[in-house]
């Protein structure tokens, strides 16, 4: 994982409790297990097939320690033989590659290279590149839905922050600004409210970002916390009827 992607993970994790990242890892792990078990049994879950080789036989639970915290796995069992997820095998780098795919989905959508890395990290045990590509498309869609979801209720406290990462643009690797808003609602729940990318932290970029948040329903903001970047301060003063604090 590059230093830039680690910076993005740190930005997300210091700003929230990483629930979404953990949920995405759990979702992807479930999908990967179903792909592998489908190859072993000869049929996808819930489908009848004359090519079926063996029946499923419930699940066993196991905790998986990841970079985003503990993920509870429900590992399928078979009536004959056994199944152990390839991504849990020692020395496999699947969790690291999977986390990188999810983080990349935040910034630019999942790249072909990341799909290749995930296939390699999983060891390609009954998993085709097309299946991993479909999984990555699902990750992309879920991340997009999360970042564009309606914002309900009041968010009295909002943090704004930014970092710079490398991203591919028109077949070139360039440095882009990643800006993030994190809110705390009246119940004390903390969530990532939105994220966006641009060429710099200019006032116009922050202004449009805050407008997007308001269109999605951001309201009830009493205090905005950020560094003293002039672009942030100007955008907050223009659009947010709230106190600003460094």
Residue pairs with C-beta under 8 A, 6 or more apart in sequence:
1 96
1 99
1 100
2 166
4 164
4 165
4 166
5 100
5 103
5 104
5 165
7 163
7 164
7 165
8 103
8 106
8 107
8 163
8 165
8 178
9 21
9 67
9 99
9 103
10 163
11 161
11 162
11 163
11 178
11 180
12 18
12 21
12 103
12 106
12 180
12 192
13 21
13 68
15 159
15 161
15 180
15 182
15 190
15 192
16 182
16 190
16 191
16 192
17 190
18 68
18 69
20 146
20 192
21 68
21 99
21 102
21 103
22 66
22 68
22 69
22 71
24 102
24 139
24 142
24 143
25 66
25 68
25 71
25 95
25 98
25 99
25 102
26 71
26 72
26 73
27 138
27 139
27 142
28 98
28 101
28 102
28 135
28 139
29 64
29 71
29 73
29 85
29 87
29 98
30 73
30 74
31 135
31 138
32 85
32 86
32 87
32 94
32 122
32 127
32 135
33 73
33 75
33 76
33 85
34 44
34 45
34 76
35 126
35 127
35 131
35 135
36 83
36 85
36 86
36 125
36 126
36 127
37 45
37 56
37 76
37 78
37 83
38 44
38 45
38 126
39 125
39 126
39 127
40 53
40 54
40 78
40 81
40 83
40 126
41 52
41 53
41 54
41 55
41 56
41 78
42 49
42 51
42 52
42 53
42 54
43 49
43 51
43 52
45 56
54 78
54 79
54 80
54 81
55 78
55 79
55 80
56 76
56 77
56 78
56 79
57 77
57 78
57 79
58 76
58 77
59 74
59 75
59 76
59 77
60 74
60 75
60 77
61 72
61 73
61 74
61 75
62 72
62 73
62 75
62 88
63 70
63 71
63 72
63 73
64 70
64 71
64 72
64 73
64 88
64 95
65 71
66 95
66 99
67 95
67 96
67 99
68 99
73 85
75 83
75 84
75 85
76 83
77 83
86 92
86 94
86 122
86 123
86 125
86 127
87 94
87 95
87 98
87 121
87 122
89 123
92 121
92 122
92 123
93 121
94 118
94 121
94 122
94 123
96 121
97 114
97 117
97 118
97 120
97 121
97 122
98 118
98 121
100 114
100 117
101 110
101 114
101 115
101 117
101 118
101 136
101 139
102 139
102 143
104 110
104 111
104 114
105 136
105 139
105 140
105 143
105 144
106 143
106 147
106 178
106 195
107 165
107 167
107 176
107 178
107 197
108 167
108 168
108 197
109 140
110 136
110 137
110 139
110 140
111 168
114 136
115 129
115 132
115 133
115 136
116 129
118 132
118 136
119 127
119 129
119 132
122 132
146 192
147 194
147 195
148 216
149 216
150 216
150 217
151 183
151 193
151 213
151 216
151 217
151 218
151 219
152 217
153 185
153 186
153 220
154 185
154 186
154 219
154 220
154 221
155 183
155 184
155 185
155 193
155 218
155 219
155 220
155 221
156 184
156 185
156 186
156 220
156 221
156 222
156 223
157 183
157 184
157 221
157 222
157 223
157 225
158 181
158 182
158 183
158 184
158 193
158 218
158 221
158 223
158 224
158 225
158 240
158 242
159 181
159 182
159 183
159 224
159 225
159 226
160 179
160 180
160 181
160 206
160 224
160 225
160 226
160 232
160 236
161 179
161 180
161 182
161 226
161 227
162 177
162 178
162 179
162 180
162 201
162 229
163 177
163 178
164 175
164 176
164 177
164 178
165 175
165 176
165 178
166 173
166 174
166 175
166 176
167 173
167 174
167 175
167 176
167 197
168 174
169 176
176 197
176 198
176 199
177 197
177 198
177 199
177 200
177 201
177 205
178 195
178 196
178 197
179 195
179 196
179 197
179 198
179 201
179 205
179 206
179 209
180 192
180 194
180 195
181 192
181 193
181 194
181 195
181 209
181 210
181 213
182 190
182 191
182 192
182 193
183 190
183 191
183 193
183 218
183 221
184 190
185 191
186 220
193 213
193 218
194 209
194 212
194 213
194 216
196 205
196 209
196 212
198 205
199 205
201 229
201 231
201 232
202 231
203 230
203 231
203 234
203 235
205 231
206 231
206 232
206 234
206 235
206 236
207 234
207 235
207 238
207 239
209 235
210 218
210 235
210 236
210 239
210 240
211 239
214 239
221 240
221 241
221 242
222 242
222 243
223 242
223 243
223 244
223 245
224 236
224 240
224 242
224 243
224 244
224 245
225 244
225 245
225 246
226 232
226 233
226 236
226 244
226 246
227 246
228 246
233 244
236 242
236 244
237 244
